[in-house]
Amino acid sequence: MGGRWFVALVCSLTMALWVPAARASSLSSLLAQGRFKELRLAPLGPALANTVALTYPVASASSSVTYVYNPALDVLERRIGVGGPIIGERAETIGRGVLDVGLSYSHVHLTSINGEDLDHLVNRPVVDGRVISFPVPSGTMLKDGRFTNFLPVRVAADLGIAANIVTPSLTYGVTPDLDVNVTLPILQTSLDVDTRSRIPDPRLPRFALPAGSPLAGTERLAASDSAAGVGDLLLRAKYLLLREEFVDVAALLGLSLPTGDQDNFQGTGTTRVQPLLVLSHVFGDRFEPLLNVGMDINADDVSRSIVRWAVGTTAQVGPVTGALVFLGRHELARQSDPIEPAFFFQIERNDQYDASIGLRWRFADTGFVSANALVPMNQQGLRADVIPTVEVEYAFSAPW
Protein backbone atom coordinates (compact mmCIF):
# COMPACT_ATOMS: atom_id res chain seq x y z
CA MET A 1 0.00 0.00 0.00
CA GLY A 2 2.84 2.42 0.94
CA GLY A 3 4.58 1.84 -2.38
CA ARG A 4 1.43 2.49 -4.44
CA TRP A 5 0.78 5.66 -2.43
CA PHE A 6 4.29 6.90 -3.14
CA VAL A 7 4.03 6.29 -6.91
CA ALA A 8 0.74 8.19 -6.97
CA LEU A 9 2.36 11.09 -5.11
CA VAL A 10 5.28 11.24 -7.56
CA CYS A 11 2.96 11.29 -10.57
CA SER A 12 0.54 13.87 -9.16
CA LEU A 13 3.24 16.31 -8.00
CA THR A 14 5.13 16.07 -11.27
CA MET A 15 2.01 16.69 -13.35
CA ALA A 16 0.89 19.55 -11.11
CA LEU A 17 4.18 21.41 -11.49
CA TRP A 18 4.62 20.69 -15.20
CA VAL A 19 3.12 23.70 -16.92
CA PRO A 20 4.22 23.84 -20.55
CA ALA A 21 3.96 27.22 -22.19
CA ALA A 22 3.98 28.32 -25.82
CA ARG A 23 6.88 30.67 -26.29
CA ALA A 24 7.92 33.00 -29.08
CA SER A 25 11.41 33.67 -27.70
CA SER A 26 13.79 32.59 -24.95
CA LEU A 27 14.48 34.14 -21.58
CA SER A 28 18.00 35.13 -22.57
CA SER A 29 16.67 36.99 -25.62
CA LEU A 30 14.49 39.16 -23.36
CA LEU A 31 17.56 41.27 -22.62
CA ALA A 32 18.10 41.88 -26.33
CA GLN A 33 14.66 43.38 -26.99
CA GLY A 34 13.96 47.05 -27.66
CA ARG A 35 15.46 49.54 -25.24
CA PHE A 36 17.13 46.78 -23.18
CA LYS A 37 19.44 46.20 -26.13
CA GLU A 38 20.21 49.93 -26.37
CA LEU A 39 21.09 49.90 -22.67
CA ARG A 40 23.75 47.23 -23.38
CA LEU A 41 21.93 44.47 -21.52
CA ALA A 42 21.91 42.13 -24.54
CA PRO A 43 25.40 40.60 -23.89
CA LEU A 44 24.23 39.46 -20.45
CA GLY A 45 21.71 37.00 -21.95
CA PRO A 46 24.16 34.50 -23.51
CA ALA A 47 26.49 34.75 -20.49
CA LEU A 48 23.65 33.90 -18.12
CA ALA A 49 22.44 31.10 -20.39
CA ASN A 50 25.89 29.49 -20.20
CA THR A 51 26.15 29.63 -16.42
CA VAL A 52 22.77 29.65 -14.64
CA ALA A 53 22.10 25.89 -14.97
CA LEU A 54 25.46 25.12 -13.36
CA THR A 55 24.13 26.60 -10.09
CA TYR A 56 21.31 24.04 -9.73
CA PRO A 57 21.72 21.42 -6.97
CA VAL A 58 22.08 17.76 -7.95
CA ALA A 59 20.63 15.29 -5.46
CA SER A 60 22.61 12.21 -4.48
CA ALA A 61 22.41 9.13 -6.70
CA SER A 62 22.93 6.99 -3.58
CA SER A 63 19.82 5.48 -2.05
CA SER A 64 18.94 5.99 1.61
CA VAL A 65 18.25 2.24 1.72
CA THR A 66 21.40 0.10 1.53
CA TYR A 67 22.41 -3.53 1.82
CA VAL A 68 25.62 -4.76 3.49
CA TYR A 69 27.42 -8.07 3.40
CA ASN A 70 26.90 -10.51 6.29
CA PRO A 71 29.96 -12.83 6.30
CA ALA A 72 28.35 -15.28 8.75
CA LEU A 73 25.45 -15.96 6.38
CA ASP A 74 27.31 -15.09 3.15
CA VAL A 75 24.41 -12.85 2.09
CA LEU A 76 23.60 -9.15 1.72
CA GLU A 77 21.24 -7.78 4.37
CA ARG A 78 19.33 -4.52 4.45
CA ARG A 79 20.87 -2.02 6.85
CA ILE A 80 18.46 -0.18 9.13
CA GLY A 81 20.37 2.94 10.00
CA VAL A 82 22.13 5.96 8.57
CA GLY A 83 20.09 7.47 5.76
CA GLY A 84 22.99 8.95 3.80
CA PRO A 85 23.64 12.44 2.41
CA ILE A 86 21.07 14.42 0.43
CA ILE A 87 23.76 16.12 -1.67
CA GLY A 88 26.98 14.13 -2.02
CA GLU A 89 27.56 10.39 -2.48
CA ARG A 90 28.28 7.41 -0.28
CA ALA A 91 29.90 4.16 -1.40
CA GLU A 92 27.24 1.67 -0.28
CA THR A 93 24.89 0.19 -2.87
CA ILE A 94 21.16 -0.37 -2.75
CA GLY A 95 21.14 -4.15 -3.35
CA ARG A 96 20.35 -6.35 -6.32
CA GLY A 97 16.80 -6.07 -7.65
CA VAL A 98 15.86 -3.10 -5.46
CA LEU A 99 14.27 -0.02 -7.08
CA ASP A 100 14.49 3.32 -5.31
CA VAL A 101 12.14 6.09 -6.47
CA GLY A 102 12.74 9.69 -5.43
CA LEU A 103 11.11 13.04 -6.05
CA SER A 104 12.72 16.31 -4.95
CA TYR A 105 11.81 19.98 -5.20
CA SER A 106 14.32 22.84 -5.12
CA HIS A 107 13.86 26.59 -5.36
CA VAL A 108 16.73 28.64 -6.75
CA HIS A 109 16.62 32.43 -6.58
CA LEU A 110 19.90 33.93 -7.76
CA THR A 111 20.78 37.10 -5.88
CA SER A 112 24.39 38.03 -6.70
CA ILE A 113 27.26 37.61 -9.13
CA ASN A 114 30.85 38.02 -8.00
CA GLY A 115 29.51 39.70 -4.86
CA GLU A 116 27.41 42.26 -6.75
CA ASP A 117 23.66 42.29 -6.02
CA LEU A 118 21.61 41.34 -9.07
CA ASP A 119 18.83 43.62 -7.85
CA HIS A 120 21.07 46.69 -8.09
CA LEU A 121 23.51 46.42 -10.97
CA VAL A 122 24.81 49.85 -11.97
CA ASN A 123 26.70 50.25 -15.23
CA ARG A 124 30.29 51.37 -15.17
CA PRO A 125 30.51 54.93 -16.55
CA VAL A 126 33.29 54.14 -19.06
CA VAL A 127 34.47 50.75 -20.37
CA ASP A 128 37.33 50.66 -22.90
CA GLY A 129 36.66 54.30 -23.73
CA ARG A 130 32.97 53.67 -24.42
CA VAL A 131 29.83 54.76 -22.58
CA ILE A 132 26.19 53.70 -22.64
CA SER A 133 24.72 56.56 -24.63
CA PHE A 134 21.44 58.06 -25.75
CA PRO A 135 21.62 59.40 -29.34
CA VAL A 136 20.55 62.98 -30.01
CA PRO A 137 20.13 63.07 -33.83
CA SER A 138 19.71 66.85 -34.08
CA GLY A 139 22.35 67.47 -31.42
CA THR A 140 22.19 69.67 -28.33
CA MET A 141 24.22 72.25 -26.47
CA LEU A 142 25.80 71.26 -23.15
CA LYS A 143 25.91 73.44 -20.05
CA ASP A 144 29.49 74.51 -20.80
CA GLY A 145 28.59 75.56 -24.39
CA ARG A 146 29.93 72.50 -26.20
CA PHE A 147 27.83 70.69 -28.81
CA THR A 148 27.09 66.91 -28.74
CA ASN A 149 24.95 64.44 -30.64
CA PHE A 150 24.84 61.88 -27.81
CA LEU A 151 24.41 61.81 -24.04
CA PRO A 152 25.76 59.19 -21.61
CA VAL A 153 23.25 57.21 -19.55
CA ARG A 154 23.43 55.88 -16.01
CA VAL A 155 21.56 52.54 -15.84
CA ALA A 156 20.52 50.72 -12.66
CA ALA A 157 19.28 47.22 -13.51
CA ASP A 158 17.36 44.78 -11.33
CA LEU A 159 17.57 41.19 -12.61
CA GLY A 160 15.36 38.55 -11.02
CA ILE A 161 16.43 35.02 -12.00
CA ALA A 162 14.60 32.08 -10.43
CA ALA A 163 13.92 28.40 -11.01
CA ASN A 164 11.50 25.91 -9.48
CA ILE A 165 12.90 22.42 -10.02
CA VAL A 166 11.03 19.13 -9.63
CA THR A 167 13.37 16.17 -10.05
CA PRO A 168 12.16 12.56 -10.38
CA SER A 169 14.95 10.03 -9.87
CA LEU A 170 15.18 6.24 -10.21
CA THR A 171 17.98 4.09 -8.78
CA TYR A 172 18.14 0.34 -9.49
CA GLY A 173 20.44 -2.31 -8.04
CA VAL A 174 21.68 -4.35 -11.02
CA THR A 175 24.01 -6.49 -8.88
CA PRO A 176 25.02 -6.37 -5.19
CA ASP A 177 27.84 -4.02 -6.20
CA LEU A 178 26.35 -2.04 -9.12
CA ASP A 179 23.66 0.66 -9.01
CA VAL A 180 22.34 2.63 -11.97
CA ASN A 181 20.46 5.92 -11.71
CA VAL A 182 18.47 8.11 -14.07
CA THR A 183 17.50 11.67 -13.14
CA LEU A 184 15.53 14.14 -15.25
CA PRO A 185 14.70 17.54 -13.69
CA ILE A 186 11.59 19.47 -14.74
CA LEU A 187 11.98 23.22 -14.44
CA GLN A 188 9.93 26.38 -14.41
CA THR A 189 12.36 29.24 -14.94
CA SER A 190 11.74 32.98 -14.93
CA LEU A 191 13.51 36.25 -15.65
CA ASP A 192 12.38 39.69 -14.45
CA VAL A 193 14.11 42.83 -15.69
CA ASP A 194 13.59 46.32 -14.27
CA THR A 195 15.81 49.24 -15.30
CA ARG A 196 15.99 52.90 -14.33
CA SER A 197 17.94 55.13 -16.67
CA ARG A 198 19.12 58.66 -15.96
CA ILE A 199 20.12 61.08 -18.75
CA PRO A 200 22.77 62.41 -18.71
CA ASP A 201 24.97 60.25 -16.48
CA PRO A 202 25.70 62.45 -13.42
CA ARG A 203 29.03 60.65 -12.98
CA LEU A 204 30.26 62.36 -16.17
CA PRO A 205 29.80 66.09 -15.30
CA ARG A 206 31.30 67.26 -18.59
CA PHE A 207 28.01 66.18 -20.22
CA ALA A 208 25.82 68.28 -17.90
CA LEU A 209 22.85 69.92 -19.66
CA PRO A 210 21.56 73.45 -19.17
CA ALA A 211 18.84 73.88 -16.56
CA GLY A 212 15.40 73.02 -17.94
CA SER A 213 16.66 70.91 -20.88
CA PRO A 214 13.88 68.60 -22.08
CA LEU A 215 16.47 65.87 -22.74
CA ALA A 216 17.30 65.47 -19.03
CA GLY A 217 15.30 63.01 -17.01
CA THR A 218 14.77 59.42 -16.00
CA GLU A 219 13.13 56.42 -17.66
CA ARG A 220 11.92 53.12 -16.26
CA LEU A 221 11.57 49.91 -18.28
CA ALA A 222 10.29 46.56 -17.01
CA ALA A 223 9.62 43.15 -18.53
CA SER A 224 9.32 39.56 -17.36
CA ASP A 225 8.89 36.10 -18.83
CA SER A 226 8.93 32.47 -17.78
CA ALA A 227 9.36 29.07 -19.38
CA ALA A 228 8.78 25.42 -18.48
CA GLY A 229 10.67 22.40 -19.73
CA VAL A 230 12.93 19.50 -18.89
CA GLY A 231 16.51 19.99 -17.79
CA ASP A 232 19.59 17.98 -18.67
CA LEU A 233 19.16 14.20 -18.46
CA LEU A 234 21.62 12.70 -15.97
CA LEU A 235 22.62 9.01 -16.17
CA ARG A 236 24.79 7.62 -13.38
CA ALA A 237 26.32 4.24 -12.52
CA LYS A 238 28.09 3.40 -9.25
CA TYR A 239 30.23 0.32 -8.67
CA LEU A 240 31.41 -0.69 -5.21
CA LEU A 241 35.10 -1.54 -5.59
CA LEU A 242 36.06 -2.32 -2.02
CA ARG A 243 34.36 -3.28 1.24
CA GLU A 244 36.72 -3.05 4.19
CA GLU A 245 36.58 -2.64 7.95
CA PHE A 246 37.40 1.08 7.86
CA VAL A 247 36.53 2.27 4.35
CA ASP A 248 34.26 1.41 1.43
CA VAL A 249 35.35 2.62 -2.00
CA ALA A 250 33.14 3.10 -5.04
CA ALA A 251 33.57 4.55 -8.50
CA LEU A 252 30.71 6.59 -9.94
CA LEU A 253 30.41 7.65 -13.57
CA GLY A 254 27.83 10.21 -14.67
CA LEU A 255 26.78 11.32 -18.12
CA SER A 256 24.84 14.58 -18.43
CA LEU A 257 23.08 15.02 -21.78
CA PRO A 258 22.01 18.51 -23.00
CA THR A 259 18.25 17.90 -23.12
CA GLY A 260 17.48 21.19 -21.34
CA ASP A 261 16.97 24.48 -23.17
CA GLN A 262 20.07 26.52 -22.41
CA ASP A 263 18.55 29.84 -23.51
CA ASN A 264 15.70 29.33 -21.03
CA PHE A 265 18.17 28.64 -18.19
CA GLN A 266 17.14 24.97 -18.06
CA GLY A 267 20.33 23.23 -19.21
CA THR A 268 24.05 23.70 -19.70
CA GLY A 269 23.94 23.18 -23.48
CA THR A 270 26.89 20.75 -23.30
CA THR A 271 27.51 17.03 -22.86
CA ARG A 272 29.31 16.45 -19.57
CA VAL A 273 31.13 13.34 -18.34
CA GLN A 274 31.37 13.10 -14.55
CA PRO A 275 33.77 10.52 -13.04
CA LEU A 276 33.80 10.46 -9.24
CA LEU A 277 35.70 8.48 -6.57
CA VAL A 278 33.58 7.86 -3.46
CA LEU A 279 34.90 6.87 -0.03
CA SER A 280 32.66 6.32 2.99
CA HIS A 281 31.97 3.87 5.82
CA VAL A 282 29.33 3.39 8.49
CA PHE A 283 30.68 3.19 12.04
CA GLY A 284 28.57 1.78 14.85
CA ASP A 285 25.45 1.91 12.66
CA ARG A 286 25.26 5.64 13.46
CA PHE A 287 28.00 7.65 11.72
CA GLU A 288 29.10 7.70 8.09
CA PRO A 289 31.95 10.02 7.06
CA LEU A 290 32.33 10.51 3.31
CA LEU A 291 34.79 11.92 0.80
CA ASN A 292 34.09 12.51 -2.92
CA VAL A 293 36.65 13.66 -5.49
CA GLY A 294 35.87 13.97 -9.18
CA MET A 295 35.62 15.95 -12.39
CA ASP A 296 32.81 17.49 -14.39
CA ILE A 297 34.31 17.21 -17.87
CA ASN A 298 32.83 19.43 -20.58
CA ALA A 299 32.98 17.15 -23.62
CA ASP A 300 32.45 20.12 -25.97
CA ASP A 301 35.26 22.24 -24.47
CA VAL A 302 37.52 20.37 -22.03
CA SER A 303 39.16 23.62 -20.92
CA ARG A 304 35.83 24.56 -19.29
CA SER A 305 35.73 21.45 -17.11
CA ILE A 306 35.28 21.63 -13.32
CA VAL A 307 36.98 19.84 -10.42
CA ARG A 308 34.48 18.88 -7.71
CA TRP A 309 34.84 17.51 -4.20
CA ALA A 310 32.71 16.88 -1.13
CA VAL A 311 33.62 16.00 2.44
CA GLY A 312 31.30 15.55 5.39
CA THR A 313 29.41 13.11 7.55
CA THR A 314 25.96 11.83 8.39
CA ALA A 315 24.76 10.78 11.81
CA GLN A 316 21.63 8.93 12.93
CA VAL A 317 19.53 9.60 16.03
CA GLY A 318 16.44 7.37 16.15
CA PRO A 319 14.55 7.60 12.85
CA VAL A 320 16.32 10.86 11.88
CA THR A 321 19.60 11.22 10.02
CA GLY A 322 21.44 14.53 9.99
CA ALA A 323 23.87 15.39 7.20
CA LEU A 324 26.58 18.06 6.97
CA VAL A 325 28.59 18.09 3.76
CA PHE A 326 31.00 20.73 2.49
CA LEU A 327 31.23 21.03 -1.27
CA GLY A 328 33.76 22.67 -3.56
CA ARG A 329 34.00 23.33 -7.29
CA HIS A 330 37.01 24.75 -9.07
CA GLU A 331 36.52 25.91 -12.64
CA LEU A 332 39.51 25.36 -14.92
CA ALA A 333 38.38 28.34 -17.03
CA ARG A 334 35.46 30.77 -17.21
CA GLN A 335 32.20 29.03 -18.14
CA SER A 336 31.23 31.56 -20.80
CA ASP A 337 32.91 33.79 -23.36
CA PRO A 338 33.92 37.21 -21.98
CA ILE A 339 31.23 39.89 -22.06
CA GLU A 340 32.25 42.69 -24.43
CA PRO A 341 32.05 45.35 -23.20
CA ALA A 342 31.43 44.46 -19.56
CA PHE A 343 29.34 47.44 -18.47
CA PHE A 344 27.57 45.54 -15.65
CA PHE A 345 29.62 42.46 -14.72
CA GLN A 346 32.09 40.02 -16.19
CA ILE A 347 32.01 36.21 -16.17
CA GLU A 348 35.12 34.97 -14.35
CA ARG A 349 36.80 31.68 -13.49
CA ASN A 350 35.50 30.80 -10.03
CA ASP A 351 36.26 28.68 -6.98
CA GLN A 352 33.01 28.09 -5.12
CA TYR A 353 32.40 26.59 -1.68
CA ASP A 354 29.05 25.53 -0.20
CA ALA A 355 27.68 23.80 2.88
CA SER A 356 24.86 21.27 2.55
CA ILE A 357 22.86 20.89 5.77
CA GLY A 358 19.97 18.45 5.89
CA LEU A 359 17.77 15.99 7.76
CA ARG A 360 16.25 12.68 6.66
CA TRP A 361 13.31 11.12 8.49
CA ARG A 362 12.38 7.47 7.99
CA PHE A 363 8.58 7.48 7.80
CA ALA A 364 8.26 3.87 6.64
CA ASP A 365 10.38 0.73 6.48
CA THR A 366 11.97 1.85 3.19
CA GLY A 367 10.60 5.41 2.93
CA PHE A 368 12.29 8.72 3.73
CA VAL A 369 11.35 12.39 3.77
CA SER A 370 14.24 14.86 3.59
CA ALA A 371 14.86 18.59 3.87
CA ASN A 372 18.12 20.30 2.94
CA ALA A 373 19.63 23.77 2.65
CA LEU A 374 22.55 24.54 0.36
CA VAL A 375 24.33 27.61 1.73
CA PRO A 376 27.14 29.48 -0.10
CA MET A 377 30.39 29.97 1.81
CA ASN A 378 31.87 32.52 -0.57
CA GLN A 379 30.61 35.00 -3.17
CA GLN A 380 32.36 33.98 -6.38
CA GLY A 381 30.16 33.45 -9.43
CA LEU A 382 26.36 33.39 -9.59
CA ARG A 383 24.97 32.74 -6.13
CA ALA A 384 21.71 32.30 -4.23
CA ASP A 385 21.42 33.23 -0.56
CA VAL A 386 20.26 29.66 0.11
CA ILE A 387 18.86 26.83 -2.02
CA PRO A 388 16.20 24.79 -0.14
CA THR A 389 15.39 21.24 -1.23
CA VAL A 390 12.78 18.77 -0.02
CA GLU A 391 12.65 15.15 -1.11
CA VAL A 392 10.50 12.05 -0.75
CA GLU A 393 12.06 8.63 -1.39
CA TYR A 394 10.76 5.08 -1.34
CA ALA A 395 12.49 1.76 -2.11
CA PHE A 396 10.70 -1.27 -3.61
CA SER A 397 12.27 -4.65 -2.93
CA ALA A 398 12.45 -7.57 -5.38
CA PRO A 399 10.72 -9.77 -6.34
CA TRP A 400 8.26 -7.61 -8.27
C-alpha positions in Angstrom: 0.0 0.0 0.0 2.8 2.4 0.9 4.6 1.8 -2.4 1.4 2.5 -4.4 0.8 5.7 -2.4 4.3 6.9 -3.1 4.0 6.3 -6.9 0.7 8.2 -7.0 2.4 11.1 -5.1 5.3 11.2 -7.6 3.0 11.3 -10.6 0.5 13.9 -9.2 3.2 16.3 -8.0 5.1 16.1 -11.3 2.0 16.7 -13.3 0.9 19.5 -11.1 4.2 21.4 -11.5 4.6 20.7 -15.2 3.1 23.7 -16.9 4.2 23.8 -20.6 4.0 27.2 -22.2 4.0 28.3 -25.8 6.9 30.7 -26.3 7.9 33.0 -29.1 11.4 33.7 -27.7 13.8 32.6 -25.0 14.5 34.1 -21.6 18.0 35.1 -22.6 16.7 37.0 -25.6 14.5 39.2 -23.4 17.6 41.3 -22.6 18.1 41.9 -26.3 14.7 43.4 -27.0 14.0 47.1 -27.7 15.5 49.5 -25.2 17.1 46.8 -23.2 19.4 46.2 -26.1 20.2 49.9 -26.4 21.1 49.9 -22.7 23.8 47.2 -23.4 21.9 44.5 -21.5 21.9 42.1 -24.5 25.4 40.6 -23.9 24.2 39.5 -20.4 21.7 37.0 -21.9 24.2 34.5 -23.5 26.5 34.7 -20.5 23.6 33.9 -18.1 22.4 31.1 -20.4 25.9 29.5 -20.2 26.2 29.6 -16.4 22.8 29.6 -14.6 22.1 25.9 -15.0 25.5 25.1 -13.4 24.1 26.6 -10.1 21.3 24.0 -9.7 21.7 21.4 -7.0 22.1 17.8 -7.9 20.6 15.3 -5.5 22.6 12.2 -4.5 22.4 9.1 -6.7 22.9 7.0 -3.6 19.8 5.5 -2.0 18.9 6.0 1.6 18.2 2.2 1.7 21.4 0.1 1.5 22.4 -3.5 1.8 25.6 -4.8 3.5 27.4 -8.1 3.4 26.9 -10.5 6.3 30.0 -12.8 6.3 28.3 -15.3 8.8 25.4 -16.0 6.4 27.3 -15.1 3.2 24.4 -12.9 2.1 23.6 -9.1 1.7 21.2 -7.8 4.4 19.3 -4.5 4.4 20.9 -2.0 6.8 18.5 -0.2 9.1 20.4 2.9 10.0 22.1 6.0 8.6 20.1 7.5 5.8 23.0 9.0 3.8 23.6 12.4 2.4 21.1 14.4 0.4 23.8 16.1 -1.7 27.0 14.1 -2.0 27.6 10.4 -2.5 28.3 7.4 -0.3 29.9 4.2 -1.4 27.2 1.7 -0.3 24.9 0.2 -2.9 21.2 -0.4 -2.7 21.1 -4.1 -3.3 20.3 -6.4 -6.3 16.8 -6.1 -7.7 15.9 -3.1 -5.5 14.3 0.0 -7.1 14.5 3.3 -5.3 12.1 6.1 -6.5 12.7 9.7 -5.4 11.1 13.0 -6.1 12.7 16.3 -5.0 11.8 20.0 -5.2 14.3 22.8 -5.1 13.9 26.6 -5.4 16.7 28.6 -6.8 16.6 32.4 -6.6 19.9 33.9 -7.8 20.8 37.1 -5.9 24.4 38.0 -6.7 27.3 37.6 -9.1 30.9 38.0 -8.0 29.5 39.7 -4.9 27.4 42.3 -6.7 23.7 42.3 -6.0 21.6 41.3 -9.1 18.8 43.6 -7.8 21.1 46.7 -8.1 23.5 46.4 -11.0 24.8 49.9 -12.0 26.7 50.2 -15.2 30.3 51.4 -15.2 30.5 54.9 -16.6 33.3 54.1 -19.1 34.5 50.8 -20.4 37.3 50.7 -22.9 36.7 54.3 -23.7 33.0 53.7 -24.4 29.8 54.8 -22.6 26.2 53.7 -22.6 24.7 56.6 -24.6 21.4 58.1 -25.7 21.6 59.4 -29.3 20.6 63.0 -30.0 20.1 63.1 -33.8 19.7 66.8 -34.1 22.4 67.5 -31.4 22.2 69.7 -28.3 24.2 72.2 -26.5 25.8 71.3 -23.2 25.9 73.4 -20.1 29.5 74.5 -20.8 28.6 75.6 -24.4 29.9 72.5 -26.2 27.8 70.7 -28.8 27.1 66.9 -28.7 25.0 64.4 -30.6 24.8 61.9 -27.8 24.4 61.8 -24.0 25.8 59.2 -21.6 23.3 57.2 -19.5 23.4 55.9 -16.0 21.6 52.5 -15.8 20.5 50.7 -12.7 19.3 47.2 -13.5 17.4 44.8 -11.3 17.6 41.2 -12.6 15.4 38.5 -11.0 16.4 35.0 -12.0 14.6 32.1 -10.4 13.9 28.4 -11.0 11.5 25.9 -9.5 12.9 22.4 -10.0 11.0 19.1 -9.6 13.4 16.2 -10.1 12.2 12.6 -10.4 15.0 10.0 -9.9 15.2 6.2 -10.2 18.0 4.1 -8.8 18.1 0.3 -9.5 20.4 -2.3 -8.0 21.7 -4.4 -11.0 24.0 -6.5 -8.9 25.0 -6.4 -5.2 27.8 -4.0 -6.2 26.3 -2.0 -9.1 23.7 0.7 -9.0 22.3 2.6 -12.0 20.5 5.9 -11.7 18.5 8.1 -14.1 17.5 11.7 -13.1 15.5 14.1 -15.3 14.7 17.5 -13.7 11.6 19.5 -14.7 12.0 23.2 -14.4 9.9 26.4 -14.4 12.4 29.2 -14.9 11.7 33.0 -14.9 13.5 36.2 -15.6 12.4 39.7 -14.5 14.1 42.8 -15.7 13.6 46.3 -14.3 15.8 49.2 -15.3 16.0 52.9 -14.3 17.9 55.1 -16.7 19.1 58.7 -16.0 20.1 61.1 -18.8 22.8 62.4 -18.7 25.0 60.2 -16.5 25.7 62.5 -13.4 29.0 60.7 -13.0 30.3 62.4 -16.2 29.8 66.1 -15.3 31.3 67.3 -18.6 28.0 66.2 -20.2 25.8 68.3 -17.9 22.8 69.9 -19.7 21.6 73.5 -19.2 18.8 73.9 -16.6 15.4 73.0 -17.9 16.7 70.9 -20.9 13.9 68.6 -22.1 16.5 65.9 -22.7 17.3 65.5 -19.0 15.3 63.0 -17.0 14.8 59.4 -16.0 13.1 56.4 -17.7 11.9 53.1 -16.3 11.6 49.9 -18.3 10.3 46.6 -17.0 9.6 43.1 -18.5 9.3 39.6 -17.4 8.9 36.1 -18.8 8.9 32.5 -17.8 9.4 29.1 -19.4 8.8 25.4 -18.5 10.7 22.4 -19.7 12.9 19.5 -18.9 16.5 20.0 -17.8 19.6 18.0 -18.7 19.2 14.2 -18.5 21.6 12.7 -16.0 22.6 9.0 -16.2 24.8 7.6 -13.4 26.3 4.2 -12.5 28.1 3.4 -9.3 30.2 0.3 -8.7 31.4 -0.7 -5.2 35.1 -1.5 -5.6 36.1 -2.3 -2.0 34.4 -3.3 1.2 36.7 -3.1 4.2 36.6 -2.6 8.0 37.4 1.1 7.9 36.5 2.3 4.4 34.3 1.4 1.4 35.4 2.6 -2.0 33.1 3.1 -5.0 33.6 4.5 -8.5 30.7 6.6 -9.9 30.4 7.6 -13.6 27.8 10.2 -14.7 26.8 11.3 -18.1 24.8 14.6 -18.4 23.1 15.0 -21.8 22.0 18.5 -23.0 18.3 17.9 -23.1 17.5 21.2 -21.3 17.0 24.5 -23.2 20.1 26.5 -22.4 18.5 29.8 -23.5 15.7 29.3 -21.0 18.2 28.6 -18.2 17.1 25.0 -18.1 20.3 23.2 -19.2 24.0 23.7 -19.7 23.9 23.2 -23.5 26.9 20.7 -23.3 27.5 17.0 -22.9 29.3 16.5 -19.6 31.1 13.3 -18.3 31.4 13.1 -14.5 33.8 10.5 -13.0 33.8 10.5 -9.2 35.7 8.5 -6.6 33.6 7.9 -3.5 34.9 6.9 0.0 32.7 6.3 3.0 32.0 3.9 5.8 29.3 3.4 8.5 30.7 3.2 12.0 28.6 1.8 14.9 25.5 1.9 12.7 25.3 5.6 13.5 28.0 7.7 11.7 29.1 7.7 8.1 31.9 10.0 7.1 32.3 10.5 3.3 34.8 11.9 0.8 34.1 12.5 -2.9 36.6 13.7 -5.5 35.9 14.0 -9.2 35.6 16.0 -12.4 32.8 17.5 -14.4 34.3 17.2 -17.9 32.8 19.4 -20.6 33.0 17.2 -23.6 32.5 20.1 -26.0 35.3 22.2 -24.5 37.5 20.4 -22.0 39.2 23.6 -20.9 35.8 24.6 -19.3 35.7 21.4 -17.1 35.3 21.6 -13.3 37.0 19.8 -10.4 34.5 18.9 -7.7 34.8 17.5 -4.2 32.7 16.9 -1.1 33.6 16.0 2.4 31.3 15.5 5.4 29.4 13.1 7.6 26.0 11.8 8.4 24.8 10.8 11.8 21.6 8.9 12.9 19.5 9.6 16.0 16.4 7.4 16.2 14.6 7.6 12.9 16.3 10.9 11.9 19.6 11.2 10.0 21.4 14.5 10.0 23.9 15.4 7.2 26.6 18.1 7.0 28.6 18.1 3.8 31.0 20.7 2.5 31.2 21.0 -1.3 33.8 22.7 -3.6 34.0 23.3 -7.3 37.0 24.7 -9.1 36.5 25.9 -12.6 39.5 25.4 -14.9 38.4 28.3 -17.0 35.5 30.8 -17.2 32.2 29.0 -18.1 31.2 31.6 -20.8 32.9 33.8 -23.4 33.9 37.2 -22.0 31.2 39.9 -22.1 32.2 42.7 -24.4 32.0 45.4 -23.2 31.4 44.5 -19.6 29.3 47.4 -18.5 27.6 45.5 -15.6 29.6 42.5 -14.7 32.1 40.0 -16.2 32.0 36.2 -16.2 35.1 35.0 -14.4 36.8 31.7 -13.5 35.5 30.8 -10.0 36.3 28.7 -7.0 33.0 28.1 -5.1 32.4 26.6 -1.7 29.0 25.5 -0.2 27.7 23.8 2.9 24.9 21.3 2.6 22.9 20.9 5.8 20.0 18.5 5.9 17.8 16.0 7.8 16.2 12.7 6.7 13.3 11.1 8.5 12.4 7.5 8.0 8.6 7.5 7.8 8.3 3.9 6.6 10.4 0.7 6.5 12.0 1.8 3.2 10.6 5.4 2.9 12.3 8.7 3.7 11.3 12.4 3.8 14.2 14.9 3.6 14.9 18.6 3.9 18.1 20.3 2.9 19.6 23.8 2.6 22.6 24.5 0.4 24.3 27.6 1.7 27.1 29.5 -0.1 30.4 30.0 1.8 31.9 32.5 -0.6 30.6 35.0 -3.2 32.4 34.0 -6.4 30.2 33.4 -9.4 26.4 33.4 -9.6 25.0 32.7 -6.1 21.7 32.3 -4.2 21.4 33.2 -0.6 20.3 29.7 0.1 18.9 26.8 -2.0 16.2 24.8 -0.1 15.4 21.2 -1.2 12.8 18.8 0.0 12.7 15.1 -1.1 10.5 12.0 -0.8 12.1 8.6 -1.4 10.8 5.1 -1.3 12.5 1.8 -2.1 10.7 -1.3 -3.6 12.3 -4.7 -2.9 12.4 -7.6 -5.4 10.7 -9.8 -6.3 8.3 -7.6 -8.3 
